[in-house]
Amino acid sequence: MLRVHFLKVREDRVERLRWWMAQLNQRQEEVRQTFAQETVRHEIAYLLEARDGPMLVYIVEANDVKQASRAYQSSTLPIDLEHRQVMQDVSGGPAAVEMLYECRMPEDPKIGT
């Protein structure tokens, strides 16, 4: 399943966010340890300049997004502890977004045929 998070980024913390994302790129083996706990297969992050300032778009693909969230919140892995701290520091709160379209295949491939 795919989950997309939208987060306002504090103007004075954009460089800290960039630094942290560079750290994640350099520490991918540690990131993959968290993936194993969280059922995550893929993550990608974009920094956008939105009308109200910088916005982080964080996209996560996981087998079970609820399990992924629980595992992340309870993780004691150093990289997860650091990630939570940085995200809290750079956050300007949730961004208001409008979903315009969504379509997905049914869970049972026999449905809809």
Secondary structure, 3 states (H helix, E strand, C coil): CEEEEEEEECHHHHHHHHHHHHHHHHCHHHHHHHHHHHCEEEEEEEEEEECCEEEEEEEEEECCHHHHHHHHHHCCCHHHHHHHHHHHHHEEEECCCCCCCCCCCCCCCCCCC
